[in-house]
Amino acid sequence: MRKRAHPLGLSGVSAATGDPTTSASSFDAWLVKRVMQFAGNPRVATRLWDGRELYFADGTPAGVMEIADRRTLVDLLRNKQLGFGDGYSTGRIRIHGDLLEFVAELTRTASDLGSYRMNKLRSRLAGLFGASMHAARQNIHHHYDLGNDFYRLWLDERMVYTCAYYESDGMTLDQAQLAKLDHVCRKLQLEPGQTVVEAGCGWGALSLHMAQHYGVTVKAYNISREQIAFAREQAEAQGLAAQVEFIEDDYRTIDGRYDVFVSVGMLEHVGLRNYRSLGDLVHRCLKPNGRALIHSIGRSHPSPIDPWITTRIFPGSYVPSLGDMALVFEPNKFSVLDVENLRLHYARTCFEWLRNYCEAEDRVREMYDDHFVRAWRLYLAGASAGFSHGTMQLFQVLFAPRGNNAVPWTRRHQYSSH
C-alpha cells in the first residue's frame, strides 16, 4: 500500500515485499519516519544516499536533510541527543535550504516534546552537577580559550560575547553592544567613586566601560586565560589599569565589600546546585545599600539544554528558569527590583554573529578544520532559532539587600541619556 504522494513530488513509503531491495528500502523509510516522530514531526524532508526523498509532514518542507549512508540514519535514531549535531558537523548530514529556517523548524517541534513535569525533572537532574573549581576551569578553557583571533572574526569591536541591546532598529552590532553596556550601568545607577565587583568578566568590556564612563573602581574575576590577557592589555591601552583590576581566578574566591555586584553571562556556567552559594557570596560582598545585577540566558520553564551543546560546545552549562534563579535571591532575602527579558535582542545578536561567522568561515577553517566550522555554524544558528522561537530567554535581574531603600522608584533612569 502506497502513501499519498506529496504535492511537491516528495514520495511516501511503499510496503515491504519479498524483494530484498524493496524490504531494505522500506526499512530505511521506517527509520526515517521514526526519526521524524522522535523530533516532533517537523516539516523536514529527508534525502537518502540513493536519491530517494521522504516526507511525512503536512505543508511545505522547511528544508531537505540529506543523509550520507544508512549508518548515519541509524545513528540519528540510536543517539537522538547527539546524532544530528555530530552528523552535521562531520558532513554526513547536509542541509539543503536555509539553515536558520531549518533549525527553527526543528526547534519549534522539539519544544513541544515532553511534559512539564518530565522536563522539570530532567532539568533538575542536570542541574545537580555543578562544576568544581577545577572542572569549571576546564569547561571555560574548552569554549573561551579557543583563541582571541577566532572570536575577533565575528564579535563586535569590544569583544562582547553576550546579548546586545538594540535601542533602535538601525543599530549595528557594535552600537547595540555599547548600548547594552550603558543599559546595565544605568540600571545599577553607578556613581563616581563606587566600588564594583564583576564575576565572569569576559574580555573586559563592561568593566572598562564602567570605569571610563562612570568613574567607578572595578575588580573583575575570570578563569579564562585568553580573556584575562586581552582585558589587561585593553586596560593598559586605555589608561584604566589603575581603576580596573582583572583577576584570573574563580568567582568563588571573591572577597571584600562593594557597592555593586554584577555578573553578565556567567550564571549559565555556575550549575544549579551552586546557586545558593552564589547568593551567599553576593550577600557577603555587597554593602547594605548596594545593588546587584545578574544577566543570564534562561528558560520560561525548567527544561534540559540540548545535550549536543553541553557535550560539544558548552560543557557543564545549565540554563535556568526564573524559578531556578530564585535560589540565588530568596535564601538571603534579597529584594528583586526589576526583571527584564531581552529575548528578541539576543535572537538578533545571534543572527548578527552567525552572519559575521559565515563571512569569516574560510579563515576559521584555516585556524581549525571543516568539522569545527560546521559545528559552530550549527551552534550559532540554533541559538538564534532558540531565542526567536522562545525556547530560550534572556533575563536581567536587578536586586538589592533587604531593607535597602536607596533604590529607584521608577525606571526613568534606565532610558535617559547618560
N, C-alpha and C positions, 0 to 999 in steps of 0.2 A: 504494500500500500504506500503511495507516494504523497508526501506533504504538498500542499498547495504551493506553487512556485511564487517566489517573492516578486512583486511588480517591477523591481529593479533588475530582475534576472538572476538574483542570488538564490541558489537552489536549496531545497529542503533535503530530506534524507529518505533513501529508499530502503525497504525492509530487506533483511538478510535472506539469501537463497542458498542453495547448495554450492554455488560458485565461491571458492576461497577468496577470490579477488573482491567479489561483492560483499562477502562476510567481513573482510578486513575493512572495506570502505564503510560498512555500517557500524563497525566497532569504532572507527575514527570519528564518525559523526556522533555516536553516542558519547564519546569522550568530550567532544566539543560542547554538546548540549549540557552535559554535567558541569563542565567548567563555567558555562554561562549561568547555569542555575545557582551555583555557589557564589557567583559575582552579582547576583540580584537581577539577572536577565537584562543586561544593558543593551542598548541599541548599537551593537558591535557585530560586524560581520567577520568571519574567520576564513582566511585563505590558507589551505593546506599546501604541503610541499608538492603535490601533484597538480596543483592549479584549481582544485575544487574550491568553491566558495559556499559557506554555510551561514545561514542567518535564521534566528529563531524568534526575534522580537518583532514588534509592530513599528511601523513608521520608517523613516529614512535613517539608515545607519549613520552614526556619528564618525565612523571611520572603519577601516579594514585592518585587522590584526593578522599579519602573515606569519605562519608557523613554519620553521625550517625543517622539522622532522618529527616523527612520532614520539621520540624520547622527550622532546621539548613539550609536546602536548601532554604526555603522561606527567611530567614534572609540574605542569600547571595544576593538574588535579591532585597529585600526591602532596605537593608542597604549596598549598594555596597562599601561604603567607609570604613566601619569598619567590615563588616561581615566576611571576610576571616581571618583577623588578630585575631579577637575575637574568631572565631570558632576554629582556630588552637591553640590559647592559652589555651582554655578550654578543648581541646581534642575532641571536637565534629567534627573536621575535622582532618584527619590524612593523611599524605603524604607517599606513597609507592614509593621508588626510592630515588635518590639522591636529598636532599632538595635544595642544591645550584643550581643544574641543573633545578629543577622545578621552583624555584623562578626566575631564569634567564629567563626562557621562559615567565613567566607572565610579567616580566619587559619589555621584548622585545615587546610583543604585546601591552601592556598598553601604551608604549611610543609613539606608532603610533596613539593613540586616540586623538581626539580634534584638532581643527585648531590652528594655531599660534596665531591668533587674540583672540580666546576664551581663550586659555591657558594664554595669557598675561593678559587679563582682570581678570581672576580668581586669577592669581598670585598677581597682583597689589592690588586687594581687600583684599587678605590675608595679604599683607604687610602693610596695613593701620593700623593694630592693634599692634603697637609697645608697648612693655611692659613698664609699670611704674616701678619705683624702687621697690615698694612692690611686684608687680606681677613678676618682674624679679627674685627677691629673692625666691619667691615660686616656680617658674619654675626650677630654678637651684637646689633648695633643692630636688625637685621631682626626678631629674636624678642623680645629682652628689653626693648627700649626702646619697646614699644607703649604704654606709659603705666602708671604705678603704680596709677592708678584702675581700670584694666582688671583687673590681677591681684588687686587687693584685693577684687574682687567674688566670687572663688571660691577663693582660697587661705586659709590659716589666719591667725590674728591676727598672727603674726610674719612672714608673707610668706615661708614656706619652700617653695621650688619643687623639692623633691627628695623621695625616698621617706621616708614616715613609718615609725614603729616601733610596732606595736600589741602592747604587752606583755600586754594583756588584751582580750577580745572587746568589752567595753562601752566602750572608749575612743572619744572623739570625735576628729576630725581635729586639733584644737588640742592635745589631750592627747598624741596619738600623735607629733606633730611635736616637742613638748617632750621626749618620751621618746627620740626619735631623737637630739636634741642631746646628751642625757645619755649615751646609749649610745655615741656617738662619743667623748665626753670620757672616759668610764670606760675604753674600750679604749686610749686614749692615756695613761692614768694621769697626767693633768695634776696638777701640784702648784703651789701659790702661788709666785710669783716666776719661773716659767719663761717663756721667750720662744717665741712661736708665730708661724709664717707660714702664712697661708691663701691658696691660689691659686684664684681664682674664687669670690668670697665671696657672690654673690647679693645679697640685700637686707640682709646683715649679721647674720642671726640667730645663726649659730653663733659668730662672733667675739664678739658681745656676750654670749652665754651663757657662753662660756669665761672671759671677763674677769670677769663679775659673780659667777659661782658657783664658779669655780676659781682666781681670783686671779692669772691669767696676763696677760702683756702681748702684744698681738697686732698684727701688721702684716697687712693684708688687701688683696689685689690684685683688681681687676676692671676691665673695659673698658666696662661698661655705664654710661652717664652717669646714667640714671634710677635704677638700683640704688644707685650710689655716693651720689647725692644723698640718697636715702631713708636709707641706712645712717648717713651722717654726722648727719642730723637725729636719728635714734634714739640715737646715741652721746651727743649733746649733751643730749637729753631725759632720758636715763638716768644722766647724770653719769659717763659712761665715756670721754669724749673723751681723757682723759689716758692711758688704758690701751689704747685701740684706735685705730689709725691706718688709715683707709681710703684707699687709693691708687688713683687712676684710671689704671691702666697695665697693660700686658700682663704675664702671669706670667713671661715670659722675661726681664724686667728685674729680677727679684728678686735682691738681693744680701744680704750679711751672713751670720751664723751663728746658728742657732736650735736650741732644744731639741726642737721639734716642727714637722713639716711636715704640713699637712692639705689635702686637696682633695676637696670633695664636689660632684659633678655637673659637673665641668669636663672630665674626660678625654674625654668624648664629642665635645668641640669641638677637641681638640688635633690630631687627624689621626695616623694610624698612623706615618707617616714621621717624626713629631716625638717619638715615644715615647722613643727613645734619648736625645735631647737633654733631655727632661724628666727622665729618670733621672739624667743628668749634673748637672742643676741641683739636684735633691734631694741628690745626693751632695755637691755643693759647699756647700750651705747648711745641711746637717744636722750637728750636733755628733757626735763619735764615740759618745756614749752616748744619742743622740737616737732618737726614734721617729717614724714617718710612717704616714699612713693615706690611701688613695685609695678613694673611693666612686664607683662608676660603673655606669651601665646597661651590660649585657653580653649576650653570646650564649653558649649552651652549645657552639657550634661556629661557625667562620667562616661568615658569611652576609651578603650585602649588605643594607643597610637599604632600606626601601621608597622608591623614587625620588620618589614624591609628597611624602613627608615631607622629604627632603633638598632638594627644589626649592621647595616652597610654605611649609613650616613651619620646619624646622631646616636652613638651607643650611650646607654644609660639615661636617655631622655624620658621625661614624663610630662604630659600636658594636662594641667589641672582644670577642673571646673571651678566656678566661684565658690561652691561648697567646699572643695578641697582647699582653696586659698584661705578660707576662714580659719583653718588650723594655724595659720600664721598670726591672725589678728585676735581671735577670741580668747585663747588661754591667758593672754596678758592684758585683756580688756582694753585693747586699742579701740579708739573711735574711728570708724571708717567715715571719711569726709566726702569722698567723691569716687565714683566708679564710671569710667568711660570705656566704651567699646569702639576700637578703631579697626574693626574687621575689614571693611572695604578699603581703607587706606593700605592695609597690608596686602590685600589682593592686588592692588595696583603696584605697590612696591615690588612684589614678587614678579609681576608681569614685566616691570622695567628691568629687574635683574635678569630675568630669562632672556629678554631681547638683547641686552648687553652681552650676556654669556654666549648666546648663539652667534653673535657677530664676532666673538673672540675665540670660537671653538678651534680654529686652526692653531692658534697659539697655545691653547690649553692642551691640545693633542701633542704638541712638541714638548710640553712640560711633563706630561703623563702618558696616556695611551687612549685608544678609542673606547675601551671599556669605561675608563674614568669619565670621558667626555659624555658618553651616553647616560651613565648613572646620574651625573649631576644635572644633565638636561631634564631627565625624568623627575628628579627631586624638585627642581625649581618649578616645573610645570605642575607637579602635584600640589605643591604649596600654594601656588596661585589659584588652582582649582578648588582646593580645600577652603580657602578664605572666601572665594567668590560664592561657593555653594552654601557656606555656613556651617560646615563640619568643624571648622576652626574659627576661633575668636581671637581678639587681641585686647586684653584688659589692661587698663592703667588704673591702679587703686591708690588713692591718696589717703593717708591715715595719720593719726597722732596719738600720743599718750592720753589716757583718760583724764579728764579734768583740765586739759589744755584749752583755755578759752581764747588764745591768741590765734584764732583760725578765722578764715573768711566767712562772711555772712552771705555773700553772693558769689557768682562765678565771673563777675565783671573783669576781674584782674587777669583771667585766663585769655581774654580775647582783646585786650587793649595793647597798643604798641608799646614796646619796651623803650 
